[in-house]
Amino acid sequence: MEAAHDYTAEDVGNIVLLEHVNVEIPDQAKATLFYVVGLGFARDPYLNVGLGNMWANVGEQQFHLPTRARPQIIPGLIGLVVPDLDLLESRLKAVEEPLKGTHFSWSAESNSLAVTCPWGNRFRCHCPTPRFSDMALGMPYVEFQTRPGTASGIARFYQEVMQAPSSMFSENGMPVVRVEIGRNQWLLFRETSEEIRPYDGHHIAIYVANFSRPYAFLQRHNRIMEDVQNHQFRFKDLIDPENGREVFRLEHEVRSLRHQMYHRPLVNRDPTQTQRDYHRGRDGLIPFGE
């Protein structure tokens, strides 16, 4: 008899897509300089095109950036895949002067660029590699800092309530939880003894195949913050199913696959081609190198 094959790597958990990260920002002009001119993303041309909100497309994901007086900062960092790190470096250099006086900064790391937005959100930008499957432009992961002693409860919450494969490992002596999303995305929750800034209302949007099971669990525990409408609900308290203790706070906008936004084609620029245009100074665009 032939040995049985292990095809578990082909399995996909209940969370099939991380669609967007929402952080409030106080200045749409600076957001345009950072997300569009600097990072090279595209402003969605169909929805929220006024001054009150910006949706910035990055592959199959988005940043939602509503205008509010107080910026929201994620305690952790956001992972991005971009086609070319050298061209990204050139774009970031071009926005250094207009973003002077903000929290904006960037630095080269081993095989990545560390970037901080004008209000303090941190990003790690990677080039496409097999680690990110077939992603050439997108948001493969978001990493959050969490209190000591919470990692195992977070892992149980996603594994048992959200039905998303979750694993734990140790890095620098501290536990880290990895939650699998779809083909090539994940969430990381990293325990730290450092002070963590208080939760300020930022949120993520996810699509799930089994919508009713997590909803029923959270409803039983009185954790639904926005009931079902338009094929979605919201919650923000992650509770350990073993003991009901809150272990983390992060608003989730949970959408079923019947939501009208699921797999809506997103308009994206080709940052590599755009950058070549800028180098030539075509049409009066930022004339790098002139």
Stockholm file with secondary structure:
# STOCKHOLM 1.0

chainA/1-290         MEAAHDYTAEDVGNIVLLEHVNVEIPDQAKATLFYVVGLGFARDPYLNVGLGNMWANVGEQQFHLPTRARPQIIPGLIGLVVPDLDLLESRLKAVEEPLKGTHFSWSAESNSLAVTCPWGNRFRCHCPTPRFSDMALGMPYVEFQTRPGTASGIARFYQEVMQAPSSMFSENGMPVVRVEIGRNQWLLFRETSEEIRPYDGHHIAIYVANFSRPYAFLQRHNRIMEDVQNHQFRFKDLIDPENGREVFRLEHEVRSLRHQMYHRPLVNRDPTQTQRDYHRGRDGLIPFGE
#=GR chainA/1-290 SS CCCCCCCGGGCCCSEEEEEEEECCBSCHHHHIIIIIIISCCEECSSSCCSSSCCEEEETTEEEECCBCSSCCCCSEEEEEECSCHHHHHHHHHHTTTTTTTSSCEEEEETTEEEEECTTSCEEEEECCCGGGTTCSSEEEEEEEEECTTCHHHHHHIIIIISCCCEEEEEETTEEEEEEEETTTEEEEEEECSSCCCCCCSCEEEEEESCCHHHHHHHHHTTCEEEEEETTEEEEEEEECTTTCCEEEEEEEEEEETTSTTTTCCCCCCCHHHHHHHHHHTGGGCCCTTC
#=GC SS_cons         CCCCCCCGGGCCCSEEEEEEEECCBSCHHHHIIIIIIISCCEECSSSCCSSSCCEEEETTEEEECCBCSSCCCCSEEEEEECSCHHHHHHHHHHTTTTTTTSSCEEEEETTEEEEECTTSCEEEEECCCGGGTTCSSEEEEEEEEECTTCHHHHHHIIIIISCCCEEEEEETTEEEEEEEETTTEEEEEEECSSCCCCCCSCEEEEEESCCHHHHHHHHHTTCEEEEEETTEEEEEEEECTTTCCEEEEEEEEEEETTSTTTTCCCCCCCHHHHHHHHHHTGGGCCCTTC
//
